[in-house]
Structure formats: C-alpha cells, structure tokens
Amino acid sequence: MANFSKPTAPRFSVDVYQNEFLPEGGRDVSAIVTVTSTGGGTSGGHAGHAGAAGVVIMVDCSGSMDYPATKMRGAREATAAAVDTLRDGTHFALVAGTHVAKEVYPGNGGLAVADARTRAEAKEALRRLSAGGGTAIGTWLRLADRLLSSAELTIRHGILLTDGRNEHESPEELRAALDACAGRFTCDARGVGTDWEVKEVTGIASALLGTADIVADPAGLAADFTAMMEHAMGKGVADVALRLWTPVGVEILFVKQVAPAVEDLTGRRTEAGPRAGDYPTGSWGDESRDYHVSVRVPQAAVGQEMLAARVSLIAPDPAGGDPRPLSQGLVRAVWTDDLAMSTSINPQVAHYTGQAELADVIQQGLDARKSGDRDGATAKLGRAVQLAAASGNADTAKLLSKVVDVVDAATGTVRLKAKVAEADEMTLETRSTKTVRVKR
C-alpha cells in the first residue's frame, strides 16, 4: 500500500516582476510576485513519520447519491482509492455527510493513524455506506474541524464530495461554518454529476484555500480523489502568509493570487504590526504560485524613487515563537520623464491582468446567459474567447468552444450555441478562475 516518505520543509524564494518607472504625477504601482517552494516533495524522511499531517474525507451520503446508483458506488471506490494513497503515519478520518455529519471511521471522535490495518478497516467501513437523508454541508465541515483539532498536527486538510445543493441549512449557516473553519484547515471540494450549485462548491474551496472542480462522470472520481490525496500528501509547511509592508502614505489597492487560479485575498488581511498585514496562502509543497500586488504611492518629482512595498513569506514558528520570515522581495517606484520607460507595461503584469479579466467575463457571460440576456452573454463570452486566445490559455478556450461557436477568436466574434450540455456549462464556470502561467 502507500509507503511514501514524509515531506521535508520546503525552501521559499520570492521574485518580483514589475515596471518600476512612473511618469510625473503617476501613483499606481503593480507587481507580480512569484513565490516558489522547493525541496518539500517527499524525498526526505521515512515512511511512518508523517504524524504532522491529518486528512478528513467528507462523502455526501444524501438520498440523491443513489440517483443514479453509480454515484454512491463511485464515491465509495474513490474514497477507498484515496485511503490507499495515505502515507503511513498520516492521521485520518472518514465522515458521511447528510443533513447531519457522522464519523464513520474510526468512529471514536478522533483520528486513526494510517497503516495497513487501519486502511483495511477504513475501506471495510466504506462498504457499509448507503445513501439517505438531506444535505447540510456546514455540519460536515464543523465535524472535520473537530476531528482535525483532536491531534497535534501541522498540516490539516479536508476533501469534500457533494452531488447536490445545500438544501438543509441556510446560506448563513454555511457561511458561519466556513468562517469558523477558515485558517484551521484547507479543503478541496468536488461536485459530482450536474445537480449541485457551482458557486456553493467554489465558495467552499475559496474560503478554505483549496481547489474546486467538477467530476461530471462518477467513473472519474477515483482518479481525481487519488490525485487530490497525493497533492495533500506532498505538503510540507502550513499556514504560510504573504506579508505586505508599506511605507507611510502608501495605499494598498489589492492583493490577488493569479496563478494557478485567480483568488482575491484583499479582504482577508490580518494586521501584523505597524503598516504590515498578512494574507493567507494555505499550505505548500513543491510548487510555484503568482500573486498580483497593486499599491498607490504618494506623488513625487521626476528623479525620485521609493520603496513602494516589501513582500515577505511568513510561516508559524513550530516552537511557538514569533512567525519566521522565509523569503522576501521589494516593489519599487521610480519617477522618470522618459515616456518609453514610464508607459511600458511589464509583460507579467499585463498577462495576469488579462487572466483576471478572463475569469470575470466568463462569470458575467454565464450569468447573462442564465438570465436570458443573449446579447450580454455573447459580448462577454466573446471577450473571454479573445482573452483566452491572446494569452494562450488553451484549456479555457476549449471549454468556451463548448458553449459558443467561435467565428473569429482574435476579434472575439462568437455565436451562442443553441443547446449546451449542462456538464459543459458547469465545467466552464467551475474552472473559469484557472489561469495559464506567463511565459518567462
């Protein structure tokens, strides 16, 4: 079975891409901050020493999971495949979700420790899962939080599968649960079939800094769950924050993750001392992500320069001391009367500005289509096709082509398709925030 090595703590680097030159009177400074962690992987350590990681898998067992029966069977098989992927020593539990949450393994209010015996027991418990009842996802998340809090863990992760709408609790109750769980564990969310609400599932993943996706065919669940678990097993450090320090007089316009997906972090700032704030990024293994930082600086005369912002990566101290800096980069502002220098747009900034617009116009176009505004939908989705083509985002372009007939991608000329498969529309909406990396 699974016999992976424990991840070692990754090393972080920060690279800043920007055009620091501003014209006289210019105030807005943008930068793309690329954060790369290396050496996390699973190359160091030994199997059986993964006690710092905990995973709770939440499986929808509501009545609709029996229609068709392949959904419940696919969910059991997928969860069994994920259990097989657990590294020895990982803490884990399985939760059956209906209008209430029930711990089906280990069933003692805590977590099991993965080895050959507990994996076999967990898979036996999965065979007894059956569908019946409603859907109240907030209760599933709160139980996962309690279980993950029952052991001393540094990596806390949830995997959530649902096939329907959250009909047995109010949106406010789900939001309260998400607020309670935010920052306590990360969670990947998956919708199976086409009867679930995209904004619900993507909202869960967004709030808990995980990924969201659609698995339209239950037969694809096992491969997806295995990949999710392998990704979770590769995490080496949790609760990493992007710390932004700005000088007096500098206003923060926004902080967004822009790769591998667009996620606005601006409203998630927590204060971290004088003129500094932390933005959560979740847990890291071997990976690279891009962030777009935009600030407004005071006016200055030609020839002057200033530090517009300092960007640091911060992680908790395992010994309980002050958070430790992992790496940092600087965002600068230099005023010039050279028109060519001050009007040049940095290619990374331009690329990700386009990717953020692409995510926005897809959502706006699909919303217009659902409301019957065909002209609005055509205009927005045409713009999306144009942006996807210009940026080389082939995956999104392919998804768009299932919703519109593309007449001319370069100009964004499209026609709405008369009939669109529900799974195709939901896939486009769910994956609309996924970006393509800029070519260096």
Buried (B, 14 or more C-beta within 10 A) or exposed (E): EBEBBBBBBBEBBBBBBBBBBBBEEBBEBBBBBBBBBEBBBBEBBEBBEBBBBBBBBBBBBBBBBBBEEBBBBBBBBBBBBBBBBBBBBBBBBBBBBBBEBBBBBBEEEBBBBBBEEBBEBBBEBBEEBEBEBBBBBBBBBBBBBBBBBBBEBBBBBBBBBBBBBBEBBEEEBBEBBBEEBBBBBBBBBBBBBBBBBBEBBBBBBBBBBBBBBBBBEBEBBBEBBBBBBBBBBBBBBBBBBBBBBBBEEBEBBBBBBBBBBBBBBEEBBEEBEEBBBBBBBBBBBBBBBBBBBBBBBEEBEBEEBBBBBBBBBBBBEEEEEEBEEBBBBBBBBBBBEEEEBBEEEBBBBBBBBBBBBBBBBBBBBBBBBEEEBEEBBBBBBBBBBBBBBBBEBEEBBEBBBBBBEBEEBEEBBBEBBEEBEEBBBBBBBBBBBBBBBBEE
